[in-house]
Amino acid sequence: MLRRLLSRVYWACSRWTLSSEPAPDRPTVLLGVPHTSNWDFVLMLGIAWRLGIHVRWLGKSSLFRGWRGPIMHRLGGIPVDRSDPSRVVGDVVARIRGGETFGLVVTPEGTRGAGAYWKSGFYRIARETGLSVTLGYVDRTTMTTGLGPTIDLTGDVKADMDVIRAFYADKSGLRPEYRTEPRLREEGGAETAA
């Protein structure tokens, strides 16, 4: 209840507008894209708390050291050891199969800097657990943020990514120069896809 109250105050005072489709009614992998600023984290919490979504999110393990650790865990954080990123997929799949219910927020760009590819962990987690994928966004050009459609992945990586690319084509992020085009290495010849 306190989180919803805080989020209402935040959205009333923010220059950002929450423009969202309804929250998914089942567990989902929620993409936070484009991830170009630390402010994306504040916006994500504002969205989740306003829409009443229980979220867990993946963050680099250094965020969980010292005094920040208990706070980050309380806010739903799951630390990721970047020296062994493949392990996180198995850990999250085990949590979901163990009955834990949450929306998993993933920033597939992996970092706030521009890169050539997205990390594919979100795709593997969704496919291995049967979870849908909800397209969360930040768009500086319209000063809007929220949730887009929720989609079910087909297993055809390029076709699924074409749907995701189409949605994010006009979303710039807070710092557009750090945006990474939605593309997975697993797409093969998709390097030239729009």
N, C-alpha and C positions, 0 to 999 in steps of 0.2 A: 504494500500500500504506500509506503514511504517512497519507494522507487517511482511509482506512477505519479505521485505528487511532485517529486523532483523533476521528472521528465516534463510534466505539464508546465511548470515554471520555466524550465529550460526552453521549451518550444515557444512559449509566449514571449520570451526575451530575446530569442535568437534571431539573427538575420536570415537564417536558413528556414526553409519551409519543408515540413514533413508532408510528402505527397506519396502515398503508399497504397498498394493493393492490400487487401485484408491479410492479416498474419496467417500463415499456414496453420491448419488444424491438426497437423501431425508432425512428428520429428522430421527435420530437414537439414541438408547441408546448405548453409546460408552464405553466399559469396559476398564479400565486402570489396567492391571494385568501383572505380579505380582506387588503389591504395597508394596515395601519393603524399600523405601528411600524417603526423601524429594526431591531428584533430579528427581523423577518421574514426579513431577509437571512441572519442567523446560522442560523435554522431551515432556510432553503432549502439552505444549504451542508451542514448536518448531514444533511438528507434525501438530497441528491444523493450525497454522499460515502459514506453508509451503504449506499445501494442501488447504488452503483457506476455512477451515471449521469454521463456527460460532459456538462456543461451550459455554455451560454453564456447571458448575461443582458443585458438592456437597462438602462442607467442614464443619468441625466442627465450631460451632458458635464462639468459642474463637478466630478464625483467623480473624474475622470481627470486633473485638473490637479496639477502639482507632484509631490511625492514619492509621492502616492497612485496616480498613473497606472500605474506598472509593477505595483504590487500588484493593482489592480483588473483590469488586463489579464490577469495571471497567474491570477486567480480566475475568469476567463471573461467578463469584462465587455466589452460593446460600447457605446461612447459614443453617446448620442442628442443631437443638436443640437435643442433645443426650438424654435428659431426656424424650423426646417424639418423637422418631424416626419414628413412624408410620405416624405422621402428614405430614412428608416431601413427602411421596408418593402422598397423596391427593393434596398437594400444587403444585407439579410438574405436575400431571395429569390435574389440573385446568388450569395451564399456557398453556399446550399443547392444551387442548380443547378450550382455549380462543384465539387460533390462533398464539401464539408465536412460531416461527420456530427456532430451534437450535438443535445441537447435544448435548445430555446430557452425560457428562463424569461422570462415576460412578466407584469408587474403591470398589467392592463388598467385599473385605477382611475387609473393615471397618477401618483398622488400619495398621500401618507398622509392627506390631508384628505378629508372627505366631499365628494362632487360629485353632479351630476345624472345623468351618463352615464359609462360605461366608454369608453376609447379603443378604436377598432375595428381597430387595427393587427394584433392577434393573429389576428383573423378573416380579414383580407385575406391575411396571410402564410400561414395554414393553407390557404386556398382556392387561392392562386396556386401553392403548392408541392405540394399534395396531402397535406400532413402532417395527422396526427390531432391532437387536442387532449386533453391530460391535465389533469385537474382537481386541482391541488394546493391544499391548504387549511391554515388555522390556525384552531383553535376554542378560544377561551379558556374557554368554559363547561364543556368536558370536558377541557381541558388536553391536547388531542391535536393532532397535525399529521401530515401525510403526503400521499400521493397517493390520489385517488379514481379513478373510472373514466376510461378513455381512450375518446374518442368520435370519430367521423368526422363532419365537418360536411356538411350536405346542400345548402347554398346557400339554404335557406329560413331567413333570418336570425331571424325571430320564433320559428319552431319550434325551431331550434338553441338560441336563448337561453332558451326555456322549459325545455329539458333542463338547461341550465347553472344557471338560476335555482332549479330544484327541488333540485339538489344543494347549492347554497350557502344555501338558505333558513334553515337552522339553524346556520350557521357565523358566529360573531360577530367574530372577529379579536381581537387583543390589546387594542385600544382601540375597542370597539363604536361609540362615537360618531362615529368617522371612517369607518365602513363605507359604501360606495357600493353601492346596489342594482344587481345585474347587468342593465344595460340599455344598448343601443346606440342612437344617434340614427337609425341606418338601419332601425330597427324600425317607424318611422312612428308609428302610434297605440299603441305599446306602453307609453306613459308610465304607464298605469294598471295594467299587468300586475303580478302579484305577484312 
